[in-house]
Amino acid sequence: MKIRSMTLSVAALATVTALVAAAPAPASPPSKPSKPRTAAVHGAAQVHFAYAPKGDVIRFSVDAEAAPYTRPFTIKGTSLKGAPLDAKGKVTVYHYVTETGKAGISEAEVDCLVTGDGVATLTAVVTKSNTGSKGTRIGISVQDGRHGAPDRLGFSWGIANADPGHDPILARVGTCMAPAPFTTVTEGGFKVASAPLPQWQDPWL
């Protein structure tokens, strides 16, 4: 009887196992849609500029974040709700000149930002300055260094953006336009959050 009972138990176990194997797997809970990443640049740093006199100190601070279609404007009498690369934030530029012992300081409001693979290009319009540049749009590029490489930064005055017939320092800059990041960060650093281009929207109001 004991042998018969054991045989029946083994057979029953095999049947249960087969039924469990044949049953459909429980449905996994639906995953929450991931929030689209927002393009951004944050940080502050001192840079080495090859053409600056020895002893000069040049620093930049950048806090910029994408804000698509948030800067309405009018062109040829037509109102538009903004552009896909609209952005918000602040840029501060500090340049201590050894020769004069004075420092030039400018603050600017970010109006455009585009990123890609650890690199960002942004522009900002100067709102405060002791250098006479108020109202000028400036262009900044930032490279977030990888694998131990230093961060880098470029700016639209000094060696680039010569515009015939205009002040070479205050030459016109279009939105999101800046040269390659040609200076090296020597102190501090930047963090670039890269994101795909925002979805296109009809810009007309």
Disulfide bonds with the S-S distance in Angstrom:
Cys112-Cys176 2.03
